Amino acid sequence: MKDDLGALSVVLNRSTETPGRLSGASFVVKENIDVAGNVSINGHPKWAATHAPAERDAPVVDRLLDAGARLVGKTQMDELAYSLLGANPHYGTPINPAAQNRHPGGSSSGSAVAVAAGLVNFAIGTDTAGSCRAPAAFCGVFGFRASHGAVAMDGIIPLAPSFDAIGWFARDIGVMASVGEALLPETAENAELKEAVLLTDAFSGVGMDFASAAADPIDALKASGPWREATLGDDFFKAALGHFRNMQAFEAWASHGAWISANSPTFGKGVEQRFAYAAKVTADQKKAAESFREEARKKIDALLGSQGFLVSPTAPFRAPLLTESEETLDAKRYQMMRLFLIASFFGLPQISIPLPTSDAPVALSFIGRRGSDHALIGLAQRFCAQMKKSL
């Protein structure tokens, strides 16, 4: 398989030749997911040098192989999955096929690029704080973050276990659904999601590029069923961002602090700063974050109701340019986190849907109740069919 975009870290050819719902489909997995006989390099050469090859496949890999899919490689990622842009100072930045002068998004950068470039039918990533949703939006493909705990994370290197979740990418919504059928538990909630809840906070300050691309799809969504507008408020987002950052950082240091202290790895500037912060977060700060989340979850549950789903931009802007400054990129990361934390903090499923555009991609997202993964993908299928008819 030819890869001119820097998406792949290793080329494989694994299949069980078992007939299944994914027969004939090819896929790749992110470099923090174990594949037997390969070191999961986790986006860093020193990690690769200090860890042994995996003895067995991660269960998520087994399930996809058992469903008939063929594993053809592993993909590049941001260092230790602790970034959102896709830039890696050790292995390079995979080229965004949809906008080669822009970042591909991370940390599941290579997975999204492989799908967007047509190298594979689908790709598996992980999403802690937007690591599947950002690259899906930036590369113009479908991206999904599963409910926290819906798909087993065994055999996958953790970052912040309270938020880590499996996600996947595809160019076709039908393939997204087939992967979901292979991975998601049959016991997941299947009640239909019928009421669109437009989160006005999320739409404030979006660029004209998104507003223009999203206007007709949102009008069609409003015309297709019940909808309402809702707001969480600046005070909520300010508090939630602070607590989310502390809890993620505390867990990231618990996951990797001992290895960092023992091996003194060199990180890119952003990741280095985040781990330096993580080393200082206290148990009391984590406890405060847990208390906030427990109380705030009631507000999110009330917002969704019994049949609601949140509607939001996936990201508030197109992929940042490769030439943008570190300061600008950091500010944009903060803007993205405002949107990504809702699903991440509260363990909710989210699907990113690429919107028709003649320029760099933008995307719309639906967020459902925890456990509504199947229903959310079904909703996206109906929405895409509706949009295809109206184009």
C-alpha positions as CSV (number, residue, x, y, z in Angstrom):
1,M,0.0,0.0,0.0
2,K,1.5,3.4,-1.1
3,D,1.3,6.1,1.5
4,D,2.6,9.5,0.3
5,L,1.0,11.4,3.2
6,G,2.8,10.1,6.2
7,A,-0.3,8.5,7.7
8,L,1.1,5.0,8.3
9,S,3.7,3.9,10.8
10,V,3.8,0.3,9.7
11,V,2.2,-1.7,6.9
12,L,0.5,-5.0,7.8
13,N,-1.7,-7.6,6.2
14,R,-3.8,-9.4,8.8
15,S,-7.1,-11.1,8.2
16,T,-9.0,-14.1,9.5
17,E,-10.8,-14.7,6.2
18,T,-13.9,-15.1,8.3
19,P,-17.1,-13.9,6.5
20,G,-18.8,-11.1,8.3
21,R,-20.5,-7.7,8.1
22,L,-17.1,-6.1,7.3
23,S,-15.9,-8.6,4.7
24,G,-13.9,-6.9,2.0
25,A,-13.2,-3.8,4.1
26,S,-9.7,-2.7,5.0
27,F,-8.7,-0.8,8.1
28,V,-5.9,0.7,10.1
29,V,-5.5,1.3,13.8
30,K,-3.8,4.1,15.8
31,E,-0.3,3.5,17.2
32,N,-1.5,3.3,20.8
33,I,-3.6,0.2,20.0
34,D,-1.9,-3.2,20.4
35,V,-1.3,-5.4,17.4
36,A,0.5,-8.7,18.2
37,G,4.2,-8.7,17.4
38,N,4.3,-4.9,17.1
39,V,5.4,-2.2,19.6
40,S,2.7,0.3,20.2
41,I,5.0,3.3,19.8
42,N,2.4,5.8,21.2
43,G,3.7,8.7,19.1
44,H,7.2,8.8,20.6
45,P,10.5,7.0,19.6
46,K,11.6,6.7,23.3
47,W,8.3,5.0,24.1
48,A,9.0,2.6,21.3
49,A,12.6,2.0,22.6
50,T,11.4,1.3,26.1
51,H,8.5,-1.1,25.4
52,A,8.3,-4.6,24.1
53,P,6.1,-5.8,21.2
54,A,2.5,-6.6,22.1
55,E,1.9,-10.3,22.8
56,R,-1.7,-10.2,21.6
57,D,-4.1,-8.0,19.7
58,A,-6.3,-5.5,21.5
59,P,-9.9,-6.8,21.7
60,V,-11.1,-4.1,19.4
61,V,-8.7,-5.4,16.7
62,D,-9.9,-9.0,17.3
63,R,-13.6,-8.0,16.9
64,L,-12.9,-6.2,13.6
65,L,-10.9,-9.2,12.2
66,D,-13.6,-11.6,13.4
67,A,-16.2,-9.4,11.5
68,G,-14.2,-10.0,8.3
69,A,-12.2,-6.8,8.0
70,R,-8.5,-6.8,6.9
71,L,-5.9,-4.9,9.0
72,V,-3.4,-3.2,6.7
73,G,-1.4,-1.0,9.1
74,K,-0.9,1.2,12.1
75,T,-1.1,5.0,12.0
76,Q,0.9,8.0,13.2
77,M,-0.4,10.0,16.2
78,D,0.4,12.9,18.4
79,E,2.9,12.3,21.2
80,L,1.2,10.1,23.9
81,A,-2.2,11.2,22.5
82,Y,-2.0,14.6,24.3
83,S,-2.7,17.0,21.5
84,L,-5.4,18.0,19.0
85,L,-3.5,19.2,15.9
86,G,-1.7,16.2,14.5
87,A,1.8,17.6,14.5
88,N,4.5,15.3,15.7
89,P,8.1,16.6,16.0
90,H,9.5,13.0,15.8
91,Y,7.6,11.5,13.0
92,G,6.3,14.5,11.1
93,T,2.8,15.8,10.5
94,P,0.6,13.6,8.2
95,I,-0.6,15.6,5.2
96,N,-4.3,16.6,5.3
97,P,-5.6,15.3,1.9
98,A,-8.5,17.8,2.1
99,A,-6.3,20.8,2.7
100,Q,-2.6,20.2,2.4
101,N,-1.7,23.6,3.8
102,R,-3.6,22.9,7.0
103,H,-3.2,20.7,10.1
104,P,-4.9,17.2,9.9
105,G,-6.0,17.3,13.5
106,G,-5.0,14.9,16.2
107,S,-4.2,12.9,18.1
108,S,-5.7,10.3,15.8
109,S,-4.1,12.1,12.8
110,G,-2.9,9.2,10.7
111,S,-6.1,7.3,11.1
112,A,-8.2,10.2,9.7
113,V,-5.7,10.9,6.9
114,A,-5.7,7.3,5.8
115,V,-9.4,7.3,5.5
116,A,-9.6,10.8,3.8
117,A,-6.9,9.7,1.3
118,G,-8.8,6.5,0.4
119,L,-6.1,4.2,1.7
120,V,-8.6,2.2,3.7
121,N,-12.4,1.9,4.2
122,F,-12.3,2.8,7.9
123,A,-9.8,3.5,10.7
124,I,-9.8,3.2,14.4
125,G,-8.6,5.9,16.8
126,T,-8.9,6.9,20.4
127,D,-10.7,10.0,21.7
128,T,-10.0,11.5,25.1
129,A,-10.7,15.2,24.5
130,G,-11.5,15.4,20.8
131,S,-8.8,13.2,19.3
132,C,-11.2,11.6,16.8
133,R,-13.6,14.5,16.4
134,A,-10.9,17.2,15.5
135,P,-9.2,15.2,12.7
136,A,-12.6,14.1,11.3
137,A,-13.7,17.7,11.0
138,F,-10.4,18.9,9.6
139,C,-10.0,16.1,7.0
140,G,-13.6,16.0,5.9
141,V,-14.6,12.5,6.9
142,F,-17.2,11.0,9.3
143,G,-15.8,10.6,12.8
144,F,-17.4,8.9,15.9
145,R,-16.6,8.9,19.6
146,A,-18.3,6.0,21.4
147,S,-19.9,6.4,24.8
148,H,-17.3,6.0,27.5
149,G,-17.0,2.3,28.3
150,A,-19.1,1.1,25.3
151,V,-16.1,-0.5,23.6
152,A,-13.4,-2.2,25.8
153,M,-10.1,-0.2,26.1
154,D,-8.0,-3.3,27.0
155,G,-4.8,-3.5,25.0
156,I,-4.8,0.3,24.4
157,I,-2.3,2.7,26.0
158,P,-4.3,5.0,28.3
159,L,-4.0,8.7,28.6
160,A,-6.9,9.7,31.0
161,P,-9.0,6.6,31.6
162,S,-12.0,8.5,32.9
163,F,-12.3,10.0,29.4
164,D,-10.5,7.6,27.0
165,A,-12.9,6.1,24.4
166,I,-12.7,4.3,21.1
167,G,-13.6,6.1,17.9
168,W,-13.6,5.5,14.2
169,F,-13.5,7.2,10.8
170,A,-15.0,6.5,7.4
171,R,-15.9,8.3,4.2
172,D,-19.3,6.6,4.1
173,I,-22.0,6.7,6.8
174,G,-23.0,3.1,5.9
175,V,-19.5,2.0,6.8
176,M,-19.6,3.9,10.0
177,A,-22.8,2.0,10.9
178,S,-21.3,-1.4,10.0
179,V,-18.2,-0.7,12.2
180,G,-20.6,0.3,15.0
181,E,-22.5,-3.0,14.6
182,A,-19.3,-4.9,14.9
183,L,-18.0,-3.0,18.0
184,L,-20.9,-1.6,20.0
185,P,-22.7,-3.8,22.5
186,E,-26.1,-5.1,21.5
187,T,-27.4,-4.0,24.9
188,A,-26.7,-0.3,24.1
189,E,-29.8,1.9,24.3
190,N,-31.7,1.9,21.1
191,A,-34.5,4.5,21.7
192,E,-34.8,6.8,18.7
193,L,-33.4,10.3,19.1
194,K,-36.1,12.7,17.8
195,E,-35.6,16.2,19.3
196,A,-32.8,18.4,18.0
197,V,-31.3,20.7,20.7
198,L,-29.3,23.5,19.1
199,L,-26.7,24.5,21.6
200,T,-26.5,28.2,21.0
201,D,-23.3,28.6,23.1
202,A,-21.5,26.4,20.5
203,F,-22.6,28.4,17.5
204,S,-21.6,31.8,18.9
205,G,-18.4,33.0,17.4
206,V,-18.1,30.4,14.6
207,G,-16.5,31.5,11.3
208,M,-18.5,32.5,8.3
209,D,-17.2,29.5,6.5
210,F,-19.0,27.2,8.9
211,A,-22.1,29.3,9.1
212,S,-22.5,29.3,5.3
213,A,-21.9,25.5,5.0
214,A,-24.2,24.7,7.9
215,A,-27.2,27.0,7.1
216,D,-29.1,24.6,4.8
217,P,-28.4,21.4,6.8
218,I,-29.6,23.1,10.0
219,D,-32.7,24.4,8.2
220,A,-33.4,20.9,7.0
221,L,-32.9,19.5,10.5
222,K,-35.4,22.0,11.9
223,A,-37.9,21.1,9.2
224,S,-37.6,17.4,9.8
225,G,-38.8,17.2,13.4
226,P,-39.1,18.9,16.8
227,W,-36.3,21.2,17.8
228,R,-35.4,23.8,20.4
229,E,-32.5,26.0,21.3
230,A,-30.7,25.7,24.6
231,T,-27.7,27.3,26.3
232,L,-25.3,26.3,29.0
233,G,-23.8,29.7,29.7
234,D,-20.3,31.1,29.9
235,D,-20.0,30.4,33.6
236,F,-20.7,26.7,33.0
237,F,-18.0,26.4,30.2
238,K,-15.4,28.3,32.2
239,A,-15.9,26.1,35.3
240,A,-16.2,22.9,33.2
241,L,-13.0,23.6,31.2
242,G,-11.0,24.2,34.3
243,H,-12.2,21.0,36.0
244,F,-11.9,18.9,32.9
245,R,-8.3,20.1,32.3
246,N,-7.3,19.3,35.9
247,M,-8.9,15.8,35.9
248,Q,-7.5,14.9,32.5
249,A,-4.0,16.2,33.5
250,F,-4.1,14.4,36.9
251,E,-4.9,11.1,35.1
252,A,-2.4,11.7,32.3
253,W,0.4,12.1,34.9
254,A,-0.9,9.0,36.7
255,S,-0.7,7.1,33.4
256,H,2.7,8.4,32.3
257,G,4.4,10.4,35.0
258,A,6.6,7.5,36.2
259,W,7.8,6.8,32.6
260,I,8.5,10.4,31.9
261,S,10.5,10.8,35.1
262,A,12.5,7.7,34.4
263,N,13.2,8.4,30.7
264,S,13.3,12.2,30.3
265,P,11.7,12.1,26.8
266,T,11.8,15.2,24.6
267,F,8.4,16.5,23.7
268,G,7.1,19.2,21.4
269,K,6.3,22.5,23.1
270,G,2.6,22.0,23.6
271,V,2.8,18.5,24.9
272,E,5.8,19.4,27.1
273,Q,3.8,22.2,28.7
274,R,0.7,20.0,29.3
275,F,2.8,17.3,31.1
276,A,4.6,20.0,33.1
277,Y,1.1,21.2,34.2
278,A,-0.1,17.7,34.8
279,A,2.8,16.9,37.2
280,K,1.5,19.7,39.5
281,V,-2.3,18.9,39.7
282,T,-3.3,17.7,43.1
283,A,-5.6,15.0,44.3
284,D,-7.8,17.7,45.8
285,Q,-8.1,19.3,42.4
286,K,-9.1,16.0,40.9
287,K,-11.7,15.4,43.6
288,A,-13.2,18.9,43.0
289,A,-13.4,18.1,39.3
290,E,-15.3,14.8,40.0
291,S,-17.7,16.7,42.3
292,F,-18.3,19.3,39.6
293,R,-18.9,16.6,37.0
294,E,-21.4,14.7,39.2
295,E,-23.5,17.8,39.7
296,A,-23.1,19.1,36.1
297,R,-24.2,15.8,34.7
298,K,-27.7,16.5,36.0
299,K,-27.8,19.7,33.8
300,I,-26.6,17.8,30.7
301,D,-29.2,15.0,31.3
302,A,-32.0,17.6,31.7
303,L,-30.8,19.4,28.5
304,L,-31.0,16.1,26.5
305,G,-34.3,14.9,28.0
306,S,-35.6,11.5,27.0
307,Q,-35.3,11.9,23.2
308,G,-33.0,14.9,22.6
309,F,-29.7,15.2,20.9
310,L,-27.3,18.2,21.0
311,V,-26.4,19.9,17.7
312,S,-23.1,21.7,17.6
313,P,-20.3,22.5,15.2
314,T,-17.6,19.8,15.6
315,A,-15.0,22.5,15.6
316,P,-15.7,26.2,15.4
317,F,-13.3,26.8,12.4
318,R,-11.6,25.1,9.6
319,A,-8.3,23.3,10.2
320,P,-5.6,25.7,11.3
321,L,-3.0,26.6,8.8
322,L,0.4,24.9,9.2
323,T,2.0,28.4,9.3
324,E,0.0,29.6,12.3
325,S,1.9,30.6,15.4
326,E,2.1,28.5,18.6
327,E,0.1,31.2,20.4
328,T,-2.6,31.1,17.8
329,L,-2.8,27.3,17.8
330,D,-3.0,27.2,21.6
331,A,-5.9,29.7,21.5
332,K,-7.7,27.6,18.9
333,R,-7.1,24.5,21.0
334,Y,-8.9,26.2,23.9
335,Q,-11.8,27.1,21.5
336,M,-12.1,23.5,20.4
337,M,-12.0,22.2,24.0
338,R,-15.2,24.2,24.8
339,L,-17.0,22.0,22.3
340,F,-15.2,18.7,22.8
341,L,-15.5,18.6,26.6
342,I,-19.3,18.0,26.6
343,A,-19.0,14.5,25.2
344,S,-15.6,13.9,26.9
345,F,-16.5,15.0,30.4
346,F,-19.8,13.3,30.6
347,G,-19.0,10.1,28.6
348,L,-21.4,10.8,25.7
349,P,-21.3,9.5,22.1
350,Q,-20.7,12.1,19.4
351,I,-20.7,11.8,15.6
352,S,-19.1,14.4,13.3
353,I,-20.7,14.8,9.9
354,P,-18.7,16.5,7.1
355,L,-20.7,19.3,5.4
356,P,-20.6,20.1,1.7
357,T,-18.0,22.9,1.0
358,S,-15.8,24.0,-1.9
359,D,-13.0,24.9,0.5
360,A,-11.3,23.3,3.5
361,P,-13.8,21.1,5.4
362,V,-16.1,22.0,8.2
363,A,-18.4,19.6,10.1
364,L,-21.6,19.4,12.2
365,S,-21.9,17.2,15.2
366,F,-24.7,15.3,17.0
367,I,-24.3,14.3,20.7
368,G,-26.6,11.8,22.3
369,R,-27.2,10.4,25.8
370,R,-24.7,7.9,27.2
371,G,-25.4,4.5,25.7
372,S,-27.4,5.9,22.7
373,D,-24.6,5.1,20.2
374,H,-26.6,3.0,17.8
375,A,-29.4,5.5,17.8
376,L,-27.0,8.3,17.2
377,I,-25.5,6.6,14.2
378,G,-29.0,5.8,12.9
379,L,-29.9,9.5,13.3
380,A,-26.8,10.5,11.3
381,Q,-27.8,8.0,8.5
382,R,-31.3,9.5,8.2
383,F,-29.9,13.0,8.2
384,C,-27.4,12.2,5.5
385,A,-30.0,10.6,3.4
386,Q,-32.2,13.7,3.8
387,M,-29.4,16.0,2.9
388,K,-28.5,13.9,-0.2
389,K,-32.1,14.3,-1.4
390,S,-32.1,18.1,-0.9
391,L,-28.8,18.7,-2.7
